[in-house]
Amino acid sequence: MDRRFLCWLLALFCTFAAALTHAGELTPSEADALQQDVRSLLSTFARGDTDAMIARTHPSVKRFAGGDAAYAKATRDTMKALDEMGVKVISDDVGAPTRSYAAGDEEVCFVPRTTVLTIDAQTVKSLTFMIAIRPVGGTQWRYIDGAAMQAMPELLRQLLPDLQPDVPLPRVSVEPL
């Protein structure tokens, strides 16, 4: 066998093996740090801090929206509309992250969240999740709101085309209180 071909196969195997070793269970300290980071992100939403939300959004969402400027405008417009509708967050609870899943040169976790909010005079409880994404071997997470993913699973594949197939998504529901 040609030595260059053998080296190429070995390099390919090592790259693939490295990606697989980063998919799996987070350490307890990683899971705690991720939960705290999601809590921090959710507090930016509750405060209406669009700049912080935009900075922590995964780049795939920004590309999907038409670029950084288009995404920033859409986020600001959405926050303004939610404010005009009288949406107020009462509480946000963050659950334990799932295991991580391989997505090319990134890894993905799902972080359940329970939000109680008011819309005008109606109080509702929303069970949804945040999608946390970081480079393999990295520590900085970026996020996608997973609220629409069960209704539109093709959107998840558009945003994260390298995500391993058949990844189970956390439950999503909304109920009036």
Secondary structure as GFF3:
##gff-version 3
##sequence-region A 1 177
A	DSSP	alpha_helix	3	21	.	.	.	ID=ss1
A	DSSP	alpha_helix	28	47	.	.	.	ID=ss2
A	DSSP	alpha_helix	50	55	.	.	.	ID=ss3
A	DSSP	alpha_helix	59	64	.	.	.	ID=ss4
A	DSSP	alpha_helix	68	84	.	.	.	ID=ss5
A	DSSP	beta_strand	87	94	.	.	.	ID=ss6
A	DSSP	beta_strand	101	103	.	.	.	ID=ss7
A	DSSP	beta_strand	106	119	.	.	.	ID=ss8
A	DSSP	beta_strand	122	135	.	.	.	ID=ss9
A	DSSP	beta_strand	142	145	.	.	.	ID=ss10
A	DSSP	alpha_helix	153	159	.	.	.	ID=ss11
A	DSSP	beta_strand	173	176	.	.	.	ID=ss12
###
